[in-house]
Amino acid sequence: MGRTSIYKMMAEGKFPKPVNTLGRSVAWLESEVDEWMMDRIDEKRGSSVPKTRY
């Protein structure tokens, strides 16, 4: 996904919020992004994918 898409989804509450690091840099918690990805898979495939939560 591109930067514009990510920030648009964040503004809509559809993607995890970043954590401020140094200066203008940001990072995302891997566990939150993993959970977001699993939720997208669940939406597409249903609950057939085993859930691994961190």
Secondary structure per residue as TSV (DSSP state, phi and psi in degrees):
chain	resnum	aa	ss	phi	psi
A	1	M	-	360.0	146.7
A	2	G	-	-84.4	164.5
A	3	R	H	-57.7	-44.7
A	4	T	H	-60.7	-43.8
A	5	S	H	-63.2	-42.8
A	6	I	H	-62.4	-48.8
A	7	Y	H	-67.8	-33.2
A	8	K	H	-65.0	-45.1
A	9	M	H	-65.0	-37.0
A	10	M	H	-62.1	-43.7
A	11	A	H	-62.2	-30.8
A	12	E	T	-86.9	-1.4
A	13	G	T	75.5	22.9
A	14	K	-	-108.4	6.8
A	15	F	S	-147.6	145.3
A	16	P	-	-57.5	147.4
A	17	K	-	-77.4	146.7
A	18	P	-	-80.8	167.5
A	19	V	E	-108.4	130.7
A	20	N	E	-69.3	135.4
A	21	T	-	-110.2	-109.9
A	22	L	S	-105.5	133.5
A	23	G	T	59.5	-123.9
A	24	R	T	-94.1	3.9
A	25	S	-	-79.4	146.5
A	26	V	E	-133.2	162.3
A	27	A	E	-144.1	159.6
A	28	W	-	-114.2	147.0
A	29	L	-	-72.3	126.3
A	30	E	H	-56.5	-40.3
A	31	S	H	-63.4	-36.4
A	32	E	H	-71.2	-38.5
A	33	V	H	-69.5	-40.4
A	34	D	H	-59.3	-44.3
A	35	E	H	-64.2	-41.4
A	36	W	H	-59.9	-44.2
A	37	M	H	-63.8	-43.6
A	38	M	H	-63.3	-37.1
A	39	D	H	-63.3	-39.7
A	40	R	H	-64.3	-42.0
A	41	I	H	-63.0	-44.4
A	42	D	H	-57.6	-40.8
A	43	E	H	-63.3	-37.5
A	44	K	H	-80.1	-40.4
A	45	R	H	-107.4	-9.0
A	46	G	-	85.4	-161.3
A	47	S	T	-90.6	23.6
A	48	S	T	-76.5	-15.3
A	49	V	S	-91.9	126.3
A	50	P	-	-61.9	138.5
A	51	K	-	-88.3	126.9
A	52	T	-	-119.0	109.3
A	53	R	-	-105.2	141.0
A	54	Y	-	-102.0	360.0
